[in-house]
Amino acid sequence: MTKNVRVRFAPSPTGPLHIGGVRTALFNYLFAKKHNGTFVLRIEDTDQNRYVEGAEDYIVNALNWCNIPFDEGPGKNEKFGPYRQSERKALYKTYAEQLITTGHAYYAFDTAESLDFHRKDHEEKGKTFIYNWHNRLKLDNSLSLSTEEVQAKLDAGEDYVIRFKSPQDETLHLKDMVRGDIKIDTNILDDKVLFKSDGMPTYHLANIVDDHLMEITHVIRGEEWLPSLALHYQLYQAFGWEAPEFAHLPLILKPTGKGKLSKRDGDKLGFPVFPLEWTDPQTKDVSRGYKEDGYFAEAVINFLAFLGWNPGTEQELFSLEELVEAFDINRVNKAGARFDPDKIKWFNHHYMQEQNNDELAEAFKASCEKLKDIDVNYVAMAVNLIKERATFVNDLWDLSHFFFEGPKTYDEKAYKKAVKEDTRELLSEVATLINTIEDYTEENLQNNIKSWITSKEIGFGKVMMPLRLALVGALQGPDVFDIMFMIGKQESINRIEQLATTI
């Protein structure tokens, strides 16, 4: 790839960033880094009615948490700034009027009431109203009016929009890096509004102008923008600009595989659909986030990379650096990708094992009031022994509580299985044996107790099951001798004696 690759992620600040948006940002980031290019963040806030306070900060924080920060954007390396479309308002009208001058766009003075009348009239006749070549000369616009009439309306301050003049009887030949060759009959296209009566551009105009001025070389965006591809190509042609290459990513589908995963599905289906927790500034409703639910950013990114892309190998676990190396836009699928909440847990379980024990211990302490006075080094030792069974930090207490406090009750089924007629006597002998061990290590505990069991010519289960029950309160947990070493000699003896009193 010879040209300097520049891609952009251009969300609207209308609420929290959906996980589908994160996937789009990730694919842009991977493509940019694979080709030593630049990843740009642009805030498309032309629709001021839908603007939500705090949404832009949320977007930036989400990208940073995911470890896919932008190279250029609001407040950062503003080479082509400003990067908020609301701050670029003045330049869009100039470009819209340029299209009028060259005959590619026109003023339309139709009122909302007039357009509504035409829509209803068409519906009654079983037709669909489309504002384009077949009726625009019959409507209220600068193509049907004289130059004097148009100027009079403009001078009178009448509301107008600027529409693109879609051509008649042409076939567009478009290319998409994911979809391949696409043919579009221009007769089915409507004359889209480019500039609104409120003085703001529509997405279509602002998008094209900004991509050109910011020298964007590749537009990688969601499938929902595919219907706009024809207009965007035509706008590049109308301006006489070289169009970027386009790639439209497949939809992320609900776990059932039916329908697009929406922002509302998280609450309905019981898993987050946002990277970070979000509090609605109006309703104060809180939506769950992957970070707050205990997911690691690495797990989220690894999972999202496989939604619509595959490396062509059996490998599933990738660091971000490995994803950059492996990423190929030609291996992005056309078909929608089913969101699997169990699969992202599988990824998180793997990345739990990769975490530094000291950092996990700090997070564990912060999440558990019972550990506030426990030495973090001891907590880290406990974490090391049990994290292979954990998927989230919040799992750690249930898996390790016996390292910090003795059992208050015993699992009923485990008790019936482990405790026999001679168990009390055997436990008493084990406690005595433990008390004689001077060099109290896991190895010495194991050697002494196993040798004693062998000498008694009894099954290991007759001793090891009640011993585990005494220490843990259930027949689960890591190696018994690791537990005994961790909690110490006296605590081990106390717990053994405590179980014996119940028999």
N, C-alpha and C positions, 0 to 999 in steps of 0.2 A: 504494500500500500504506500504509494508515493507521497500523497498529500498529508499535511499535518492534521491528524484526526481530531475533530472537536465534536463532542456530543453534549446533549443537554437533557436535564430532567426538569420538567416545567409544570409543577403541580399548582393547583389553585388553593388558596388559603381559606377553604370553606368548611374546615373541620379537621379532625385527626387524619393522619396519613394511613390509608388502608394498606393492608399487607400486599395487595396487588400493586400498589404504587411503589412500595419498597422493592418488589421484584423488578419493576421497570427501571427503577434507579440502579439496582444491582447490575442488571444486564448492560445498562449504559456505562456504568463504572468499569465492569469487566472488559467491555469492548475497548474503552478508552485506554485502560492500562495495558491491555494486550498489545496495542499498537502505539504505545508511548504517547498517547494523546491527552486531551484535556476534558475533564468532566465538569460541566457548567450547571449551576442551579439558577433557574429563572423563576420568579414568582409571578404567575399569571393571574393578576387580581383586577382584570378589567371589569368583572361583574361585581361592582361595589355592593350591590344589594345582598349578595351571598357571602360577603366577607365576614369572617369570624375572628374576633380578637384572640390572639395567642396561637393561632393556627400556624403562622409562619415560623415562630420560635419552635413549635412542636416539630415541624418538618426538619428543621436544622438539627435539633436535638436527636431526632430519630435516626437521621443519616449518620451522625457522629457516634451514636450508641452502636449502630450496625457496623462501624468501622469502614464506612464507605463515604467519607467526607468529600465535599465538592472542592474543586481546584479554584474555580471562579464563581462568584455569586455575591449576594448582598453583604457588603462589609468585608469582602475578601478578594484581593487581586482584581479590582474593578477595572480591568483593561477595556471592557466593552460596556461599562455601566451607563446608567443605572440598570439594575437587574430586576427591578419591580416594574411591571408594565404600567402601573398607575403613575409612576414617575416619568414615563416616556410618552405620556398622553399627547403632547404637542406635536410630535413627529408623525403620528399615524395619519392625521387628517391630510397632511401634505402628500403622503403616498396615495391615499384614497382619491384625492383630487387629481393626482397625476394619472391615475387609471381612467378618470373621466375625460381628461384632456386627450388621452391616446385612444379613446373609444372602447375601452374594456370595461367600463362601469358607467353608472348613470344615477342621477338623483331620482328618488321615488317619494312622492308626497302623499301616497295613499294613507288614509286614516285607518286606525284599528277597526272602526265600525265598518268601513268600506270593505276591508279584507275579510272581516267576519261574514259580511253579507255574501261575498263571492264563495266562501267556503261552504256556507249552508246551502246556497243555491246549487253548488256542484253535488253536495251530498244528497240532496233531494232528487237529483237526476242520476244518482248512482255513480258519480264520478269523484275523482280526487282533484282538489284545486292545487295547481302548481304554478307558481309565478315564474314564467320563462318565455321563450321565444314565441310560443303559440298564442299568448294573450297579452304580452307586455305593451303592445301598441294600443291596446284598448283600455289600459289602466292609467293612473295619474302619475306620470313620470316624465323625465326630460327627453325620452325618446318619442313620446306621443304628443308632447307640447312644443310650441314654438320657442325659439330662443328668448323672445321677449316675455312670454308667459312664465318661463322658468325663472328668468331674472326677477320678475315681479314677485314671484313667490319667495325667492331668496331674500329680496329686499324687505319684504313684509315680515320676515322672520318666521315663516311657516315651518313647522316641524318636517324634517325629511330624514330619510336614511339613504345610504349609498349602497347600491346593489351591483354585484358582478354581472356582466353581460355574458352569460353562458352561450357558446356558439351553437349553431344549428347544423345538423346533418354532418357531424364529424365523428370520427372514432379515435379515442385516445388510446395509445399504447403505453402502458405504465409498467414499471418494474418494481418488484418488492423483494428484498433479500430473503424473506421467509416464504412469501406466497408465489414468487415467480412472476411470470408475465400475466398482466391483467388488461383486458379490453373493456372500454367504457363507451357506450353510445351517448354522445352529448345531448341528444334529444330528450333523454330522461332526467337530465339535471335541472334543478331549479336555480334561479338567480339569487344566490345567497346574499344576505345583508353583510356588508363589510364594515360599515360605519353606522353607529346607532344615533338616534335622535338626541340622546343624552350627552353627545360629544365624545363618547368612548368607542373604540374599535371593537368589533367582535373578535372572538378567538381566532378566526380564520385569517384576518388581515394582520393582527398584531403578531401572531405566530410566524407568519411568513416573513414579515418585515424584520422581526427580531432575529430569526434564524439566519437571515441573509447578513444583517449588520454584525451579528456576533460570529459570523463565519463558520456556522455549524455545517459539518460535512456529512453527518449521518443522523437521521432522525429515527430513534428506536422508541416506539411507543405502543400502547395497548391496541388490541384489535378493534376496540370501540371507535377508533379514529379512522378505520379503513374506509368508511363511506365518504370521508372528507378528502381522501387522497386525490381524487380527480380535480376538485376545486383547487387544492394546494398546488398541484402540478401546473394547472392553468394560470394561477397567479404568478408562478415563477416565469412562465412563458410571457405573460403580459408585461411583466417588469423587464424582461430581457435578461434575467438572472439565471445562473446555473443552479439547478435544483440539487439538493443533497440526495444521498441515497436513503431509501426508506426501508424500515423493517417493522412489521406489525406483529407484536407478540400475542400468543394465544391467550384466551381467557383463563382465569383461575376459576374452576367450577366448585360447587358445593361438594361435600364428601360423598353424596349420593351420585355425583356425576351429572346431575340434572340442574341446569341453571347456574348463572354466575354467582360466585361468592360475594355477598354484599356486606355493607357496613353493619347491617342489622343482624346478620347471621350469627355473630359471636354470642350475643345474649340468648338467641334462640337455641343454638346448638351446643353451648357450653364450653367454648374455647375462645381465646382472644383472636381478633382479626386486625388488631393494631399493634405496632411495635412497642409503644409506650402507653401507659395509662393516660386516659383523657377525661377531664372534667368539663362538661358542657358549661360554658360561661352563663348561659341563660337558665337552663333547667337545673344545673348543678348535678345532673346525672353523671355517674362515673362508669366509664367503659374500661374493661380489663386490657392490660398490655402484656406482651410477652416478657418484657423485662421484669415487671412487678410480679408476674406469675412464676418467676424463677427460672426462666429460660436463659441460656447463654447466647450472646449475640452470634457466636460462631455456629451454634446449632441452627439458629433461625436462618442465617445466610446460606449454610450448606443445604438446608432443606429447600429454601426458595430457589436456589440455583437449579434444582432438579424439577421444578414446576415449569415444564415446557422446553427443557433442554436436557440433553444427555451427552456424556463425553465420548460415547462409542466404545466404552470399555465396561468391565464389571465393577470398577471402583466407584464407591459411593461416598466415602469420607474424604473430604478435601479441605485443606486450609484455604484461606483467602488467596494466598500466593499461588497455590496449586490451581485454584479456579481460574485465576487470571491466565496462567500458562495454558490450561486446557480449553478455555472458552473459545468456541467457534460459532459465529452467528449462523452459519450454514447448517448447524445441528439443532437449531431451534425448530420445534414442531409446529405444524399448522393447527393440529387438533387441540382442544381445550385440555387443561391439566387439572386432574381431580385433587382437591386439597384433602390430605389424609392427616388428621390430628394425632393419630397413633404413631405415624412415621416421624413427625417432628419430635415426639417424646423419645423415640428410638435414637434420633440424633442427639438429643439433649443428654440421654443416659451416657452415650459415648463421650461427649465433651465433659461430663461430670468427672469421668475417670482421668481426663487430661488436665484437670484443674490442679493448681498448686495447693497442697494440703494446708499450708499456713493461711493462704487467702480464703480457702473454704472455711477454715476454722474461725476466721474473723467474721465472715458472713453468717456462719452458724450462730456464733455468740450474739451477733447483732439481732438475730431473728428470734432468739430464745431467752426469755427473762431468767430462766432457771440457771443459765450459764454465766450470768453477769459476774459472779465472784470466782469462777473457775479459771485457772491458768490457761492461756491460749495455747501453750505448747502441749499441755495434756489433751486439750480438745483436738488439736491437730493429730496427735497420735491415735485418738479414737476414730477420727474421720478417716484416717488412712486404712483402718481395719474394716470399715463398714461401707465406704463410699461406692464399692463395686455393686452394691445392691440398690443404690440410690439413683433417682432420676432428677430430683430437685433438692435444693438445700433444705426445703421444708420437710423432706423425707428423713433427714438425718436424726432428728430426735427419736422418732419411733424405732429407728434402727440402732440407736446407741444409748438410750436412756439408762441402761443398766451399768454403763461406765460411770455414771454420775449419781445414781441412787439405787438402793437395793429394792428388790421386788416387794410390793405390799400385798399382792395377791399372786396366785399361780393359775396358769391356764388349766381349766378343768380337764380337758381331754389329755393334755400333756401329763398332768398329775396322775391320772388313772393309768396311763401308759408307763410312766417312769417309776412310780412308787409301788414296791412289793413288801412282803412281810419282813424281809431282812434288810430293807433299805436303811432304816434308822441306824442299825448297827454298823452297816457298811459306811454310812456317812460319818459316823462318830470316829471310825478308824481312819478315814480319809483326812478328817480335820486334825487328828493327832499327828498323822504323817506329815501334813503340810507344815505344822508347827515346828517340826524337827529340821526342816530344810533351812540351812543358814544362808547359802548363796541363792537368793530367791530370784531365779530367772525362768523364762519360759521353758528353756531346754531342761533345766534341773527338775522343774515341776513335772514335765512330760516323762522324763526318764524314771523318776521316783514312783510316780503314780502308776504308770504302765507296768513297771517291774513288779510292783506290789500286787496289781490285778492278776498278772501272770502267775505269781507265786501262790495266789489264793485259788488258782484254777477255776475262775469264774468268767462268765462272758463280760466283755468290755461294756456292753450296753447296760448291764446291771449297776455299774458305777457311773459311767459317763452320762447317761440320761438324767439320773437324779442330780448329779453334780451340775449339769447345765441348767436344770430346772431351778436349783438353789441359787445359782448366780444370776440368771436372766429372768426367771419367772415363766419361761416358756422353752420349748425345744427348738430354739433358733438362735441366730447370732454367729459371730466369727468363732475362731478356734477357742476352745475352753481355756487352754493354757495362756493364750494371749489375754483373755479377760482377767484371769486370776492374777497375772503379772501386773496388769494395768491398775486394778483396784487395790492391790496390795495384800499382804499376808493376813493381817488381822480382819480386814473387811471380807476376805474370802472365807475365813473361818466363821465369822459372824453369820454370813448368809447360809452357810452349810448347816450351822447349828439352828438357825431360824427355821429352815425347812424341816429339820429333824423334829422340832417341837410340835409340828402339825401332824405327825404320823402316829 
